[in-house]
Amino acid sequence: MTPDAPMESISFAELSALLAAIFEHHGTSPEVARCLAENCASAQRDGSDSHGIFRIPGYLSSLASGWVDGRAEPQVEDLAPAFISVDARGGFAQPALAAARPLLEAKARTAGIALLAIRNSHHFAALWPDVEPFAQQGLVALSFVNSFACVVPHGGHSALFGTNPIAFAAPRAQGQPLVFDLATSAIANGDVQIAAREGHQLPEGYGVDQQGQPTRDPKAILDGGALLPFGGYKGSALSMMVELLAAALTGGHFSFEFDWSGHPGAQTPWTGQLLIVIDPSHGAGNNFAERCEQLIGRMHTAGQLRQPGDRRYQQRAQAELHGIQLPAVELSKLRQLAVAGT
Amino acid sequence: MTPDAPMESISFAELSALLAAIFEHHGTSPEVARCLAENCASAQRDGSDSHGIFRIPGYLSSLASGWVDGRAEPQVEDLAPAFISVDARGGFAQPALAAARPLLEAKARTAGIALLAIRNSHHFAALWPDVEPFAQQGLVALSFVNSFACVVPHGGHSALFGTNPIAFAAPRAQGQPLVFDLATSAIANGDVQIAAREGHQLPEGYGVDQQGQPTRDPKAILDGGALLPFGGYKGSALSMMVELLAAALTGGHFSFEFDWSGHPGAQTPWTGQLLIVIDPSHGAGNNFAERCEQLIGRMHTAGQLRQPGDRRYQQRAQAELHGIQLPAVELSKLRQLAVAGT
């Protein structure tokens, strides 16, 4: 999109409804459409350009390919006092989480900590929307999701790990929760796609081409190349941990395991996801939200003026006041998609 | 130590007994001495030079200063089906973990996941010895510990976070558990101390001097300077998370909160520690150890030939065959410490 493209404003509710109509029109159940639309509209509202409406063509392409089941009904399994599994049955991870969320929150409050292991699921979205709601309820949440083989392990020569983000959410006594969502790759795939679309070069150290040579060209990374982990061997170890927690522990696929070559157009990784939710009210940390506020105050004093999530909340507040600003041409395309085929 | 210093061999059991005698001689209870000695001897055996006998003077200095209570008896609190706290009562974290370990393992097996929140504790050791034993029993374990203000938050100008390591342990079907222990600082404090002692310069990007300017001089970092987080804003966010999990959630101190200025010689951070232990046998990931083995096999194929923990296990195997090799002069100093004052 060019800076001087005509813009149009749309409310969050309108964008959610429009996206839900698109999903449903392209083969999802109403419940799945509602989940994905709210997730995607939230990302767009909060300024997460790489996970907002930019993702719609990928979702629809994957649905059209038959790779992901937009009508799957997740099966929740209550396995132990603090252990829940969901078989997403080849559908999306967000409806699987939605189906288990009340039980997960209840178990976390009763047991003090609880785990949700989602398998056989497709995750194509930002991870922070999965954890933020727990912190809105006073809980601490962690999530891990693997994706598709596009990251070279430290010291290696070929892609094996996914971008494998880690998301964390913590309640604050004042203000919105502290939330971060970090790819363990040096850059998120969505940002590489945006750079390729917009013709930007990337900083050094983010990726390699198909010969395994360092490159700053996002197209060379996407065309048979691969990303590097962030922070050298440490980021690589964390990415490995995400594979183990999101796939091995859940019964899902590793990022390198699934074969989507029989489904041209497939873009949604078929893996697993882990959530860990903690209720801080049980122990001596029952003043957690106040303590979180104290830490943030000191981070500010130490010179870190912007905290994780701040930009999203600022964008959200702007969108609540003035609506979500989208290029008119993009909005027009979306409206077409709600009534016509891809 | 110079490369041609005369070396002496000592068995793990002998070194443990010697260190226990030193701790007890300097004011700890026999149980605390046993815990700390086994931990420290394990680090030395496994080649973790920065957390082996190198730490003994720091331990003894802290004990002599009255800053840490070497005779504290940890109080275990069973708060919920999956939530345990320990008040370490101003003593070391390792005896606190030892006191709660059987209950933590039992809760993890019954509930599927369990949490141990240690507060009012001093942690001056490597973190991997705290998690590896769970993986030896087929469990997955995570731990987080904060330390003392020596790391500048991303974009900031003064030290606030500790080195704040994250440790992870996972069982493998064949071979020793997969274990990593990563400081979220660009370098561990122990390694800065060793570089200062040995007169090495550090790579760029590891620290700043007392004016907040980048420096490669380990002495300038230790003398009023500070470390940087690893991996830029991502490592900084993880370090912040460790403060929240290890201190806010447990009821312990943040790394910037405690004031040891009234105890000259104090070196052991008075903070908190969190452990999360998961039993993978409950769900569809009940073949976790086999899956872990598969991932490691593929990491090897992708060119990552050395896995986290490999070097430790190799050093351990050597030590089991040939004993732990120490400079004779160091061993002589230790033997003195077991019978005389510091």
Chai-1 contact restraints between the chains, C-beta under 6 A:
chainA,res_idxA,chainB,res_idxB,connection_type,confidence,min_distance_angstrom,max_distance_angstrom,comment,restraint_id
A,L79,B,H282,contact,1.0,0.0,6.0,A-B,restraint_1
A,L79,B,G283,contact,1.0,0.0,6.0,A-B,restraint_2
A,A80,B,A111,contact,1.0,0.0,6.0,A-B,restraint_3
A,A80,B,G112,contact,1.0,0.0,6.0,A-B,restraint_4
A,A80,B,H282,contact,1.0,0.0,6.0,A-B,restraint_5
A,P81,B,P81,contact,1.0,0.0,6.0,A-B,restraint_6
A,P81,B,A111,contact,1.0,0.0,6.0,A-B,restraint_7
A,A82,B,A82,contact,1.0,0.0,6.0,A-B,restraint_8
A,A82,B,A111,contact,1.0,0.0,6.0,A-B,restraint_9
A,A82,B,G112,contact,1.0,0.0,6.0,A-B,restraint_10
A,A82,B,I113,contact,1.0,0.0,6.0,A-B,restraint_11
A,F83,B,G112,contact,1.0,0.0,6.0,A-B,restraint_12
A,F83,B,H282,contact,1.0,0.0,6.0,A-B,restraint_13
A,S85,B,G283,contact,1.0,0.0,6.0,A-B,restraint_14
A,A111,B,A80,contact,1.0,0.0,6.0,A-B,restraint_15
A,A111,B,P81,contact,1.0,0.0,6.0,A-B,restraint_16
A,A111,B,A82,contact,1.0,0.0,6.0,A-B,restraint_17
A,A111,B,A111,contact,1.0,0.0,6.0,A-B,restraint_18
A,G112,B,A80,contact,1.0,0.0,6.0,A-B,restraint_19
A,G112,B,A82,contact,1.0,0.0,6.0,A-B,restraint_20
A,G112,B,F83,contact,1.0,0.0,6.0,A-B,restraint_21
A,I113,B,A82,contact,1.0,0.0,6.0,A-B,restraint_22
A,I113,B,I113,contact,1.0,0.0,6.0,A-B,restraint_23
A,I113,B,L115,contact,1.0,0.0,6.0,A-B,restraint_24
A,L115,B,I113,contact,1.0,0.0,6.0,A-B,restraint_25
A,A117,B,G283,contact,1.0,0.0,6.0,A-B,restraint_26
A,R119,B,A284,contact,1.0,0.0,6.0,A-B,restraint_27
A,P153,B,M299,contact,1.0,0.0,6.0,A-B,restraint_28
A,P153,B,A302,contact,1.0,0.0,6.0,A-B,restraint_29
A,P153,B,Q304,contact,1.0,0.0,6.0,A-B,restraint_30
A,G155,B,Q304,contact,1.0,0.0,6.0,A-B,restraint_31
A,G156,B,A302,contact,1.0,0.0,6.0,A-B,restraint_32
A,G156,B,G303,contact,1.0,0.0,6.0,A-B,restraint_33
A,G156,B,Q304,contact,1.0,0.0,6.0,A-B,restraint_34
A,H157,B,G303,contact,1.0,0.0,6.0,A-B,restraint_35
A,S158,B,A302,contact,1.0,0.0,6.0,A-B,restraint_36
A,L160,B,R298,contact,1.0,0.0,6.0,A-B,restraint_37
A,L160,B,A302,contact,1.0,0.0,6.0,A-B,restraint_38
A,F168,B,M241,contact,1.0,0.0,6.0,A-B,restraint_39
A,A170,B,L244,contact,1.0,0.0,6.0,A-B,restraint_40
A,F180,B,A237,contact,1.0,0.0,6.0,A-B,restraint_41
A,L182,B,K234,contact,1.0,0.0,6.0,A-B,restraint_42
A,F230,B,G231,contact,1.0,0.0,6.0,A-B,restraint_43
A,F230,B,K234,contact,1.0,0.0,6.0,A-B,restraint_44
A,G231,B,F230,contact,1.0,0.0,6.0,A-B,restraint_45
A,G231,B,G231,contact,1.0,0.0,6.0,A-B,restraint_46
A,G231,B,G235,contact,1.0,0.0,6.0,A-B,restraint_47
A,K234,B,L182,contact,1.0,0.0,6.0,A-B,restraint_48
A,K234,B,F230,contact,1.0,0.0,6.0,A-B,restraint_49
A,G235,B,G231,contact,1.0,0.0,6.0,A-B,restraint_50
A,A237,B,F180,contact,1.0,0.0,6.0,A-B,restraint_51
A,A237,B,P308,contact,1.0,0.0,6.0,A-B,restraint_52
A,M241,B,F168,contact,1.0,0.0,6.0,A-B,restraint_53
A,E243,B,L295,contact,1.0,0.0,6.0,A-B,restraint_54
A,L244,B,A170,contact,1.0,0.0,6.0,A-B,restraint_55
A,A248,B,G285,contact,1.0,0.0,6.0,A-B,restraint_56
A,A248,B,F288,contact,1.0,0.0,6.0,A-B,restraint_57
A,A248,B,R291,contact,1.0,0.0,6.0,A-B,restraint_58
A,A248,B,C292,contact,1.0,0.0,6.0,A-B,restraint_59
A,L249,B,P280,contact,1.0,0.0,6.0,A-B,restraint_60
A,L249,B,G285,contact,1.0,0.0,6.0,A-B,restraint_61
A,T250,B,G285,contact,1.0,0.0,6.0,A-B,restraint_62
A,G251,B,A284,contact,1.0,0.0,6.0,A-B,restraint_63
A,G251,B,G285,contact,1.0,0.0,6.0,A-B,restraint_64
A,P280,B,L249,contact,1.0,0.0,6.0,A-B,restraint_65
A,H282,B,L79,contact,1.0,0.0,6.0,A-B,restraint_66
A,H282,B,A80,contact,1.0,0.0,6.0,A-B,restraint_67
A,H282,B,F83,contact,1.0,0.0,6.0,A-B,restraint_68
A,G283,B,L79,contact,1.0,0.0,6.0,A-B,restraint_69
A,G283,B,S85,contact,1.0,0.0,6.0,A-B,restraint_70
A,G283,B,A117,contact,1.0,0.0,6.0,A-B,restraint_71
A,A284,B,R119,contact,1.0,0.0,6.0,A-B,restraint_72
A,A284,B,G251,contact,1.0,0.0,6.0,A-B,restraint_73
A,G285,B,A248,contact,1.0,0.0,6.0,A-B,restraint_74
A,G285,B,L249,contact,1.0,0.0,6.0,A-B,restraint_75
A,G285,B,T250,contact,1.0,0.0,6.0,A-B,restraint_76
A,G285,B,G251,contact,1.0,0.0,6.0,A-B,restraint_77
A,F288,B,A248,contact,1.0,0.0,6.0,A-B,restraint_78
A,R291,B,A248,contact,1.0,0.0,6.0,A-B,restraint_79
A,C292,B,A248,contact,1.0,0.0,6.0,A-B,restraint_80
A,L295,B,E243,contact,1.0,0.0,6.0,A-B,restraint_81
A,R298,B,L160,contact,1.0,0.0,6.0,A-B,restraint_82
A,M299,B,P153,contact,1.0,0.0,6.0,A-B,restraint_83
A,A302,B,P153,contact,1.0,0.0,6.0,A-B,restraint_84
A,A302,B,G156,contact,1.0,0.0,6.0,A-B,restraint_85
A,A302,B,S158,contact,1.0,0.0,6.0,A-B,restraint_86
A,A302,B,L160,contact,1.0,0.0,6.0,A-B,restraint_87
A,G303,B,G156,contact,1.0,0.0,6.0,A-B,restraint_88
A,G303,B,H157,contact,1.0,0.0,6.0,A-B,restraint_89
A,Q304,B,P153,contact,1.0,0.0,6.0,A-B,restraint_90
A,Q304,B,G155,contact,1.0,0.0,6.0,A-B,restraint_91
A,Q304,B,G156,contact,1.0,0.0,6.0,A-B,restraint_92
A,P308,B,A237,contact,1.0,0.0,6.0,A-B,restraint_93
